[in-house]
Amino acid sequence: MSKIEVDQVDPQSGTNLTLGTSGDSILIPSGVTLANSGTVTGIPTSALTGTIALNQMASGTDGNIISYDASGNPVAVATGSSGQVLTSAGAGAQPAFATLPASGKILQVVNATNGSNASTSTQSYVSYLTAAISPSSTSSKIFIAFTGNGYGNTQTIQVGLFRGGVSDTLLNTTVTWNGNSSAYNYETKALSLTDVDSPSTTNAQTYTIGFRPVGGNVYAQLGEAGYSVVQNLTLMEIAG
């Protein structure tokens, strides 16, 4: 094997320097370092092996994400705006940054409680628990949920949900249970009542839980006799 020792090899004419001919292999022994201060082009990706360090990658735009196009070639997904999230466009398509839809998000939650027992023998609704919320938009919906305990005798206790007070708009009602036939035999049962309201305003809205005995009841109570049971009324504003 012949050996040539020189400090520099330049082309005899022009600017191109050819090493070997087609089919030849240029061998670089182990331990040899190639220092490049220029640009290397024309090397197919199939010929590249090993690990590329981060500082050897091409410069890009802060926030861009590397993906692949339909041909399998690497591409940069453009940086989105502040608050956007990366969303999938499905198989065969590049992901993209997009703004989350406003509708369906919970904007605020208000909760009110009452741990006192309240009773009535009147057939009209009696106010028990209220909560107020100010919608941030006229398109918002208000989800209302009430949970607690009821106590009564003979027939039925009815719980009503009102926008405003017990003499205003009745949104929903629930019949808690059909009780015992004896006027002296009392029962305690769990209560729950939900509804979705569209007040179409940004003014403060008050929601009220009222209750009453119906169907011949002589007595109805929210809470449990002899105990302090916390009743909950929760209001959630949902973006429309």
ABEGO torsion letter per residue (X at the ends): XBBBBBABBBBABEABBBBEBBGBBBBBBBGBBBBBABBBBGBBAAABBEBBBAAABBBBBBGBBBBBBAAGBBBBBBBBBBGBBBBBAEBGBBBBBBBBBABGBBABBBBBBBABBBBBABABBBBABBBBBBBABAABBBBBBBBEBBBBBGBBBBBBBBBEBAABBBABBBBABBBBABAABBBBBBBBBBBBBBAGBABBBBBBBBBBBBGGBABBBBEBBGBBBBBBBBBBBBBX
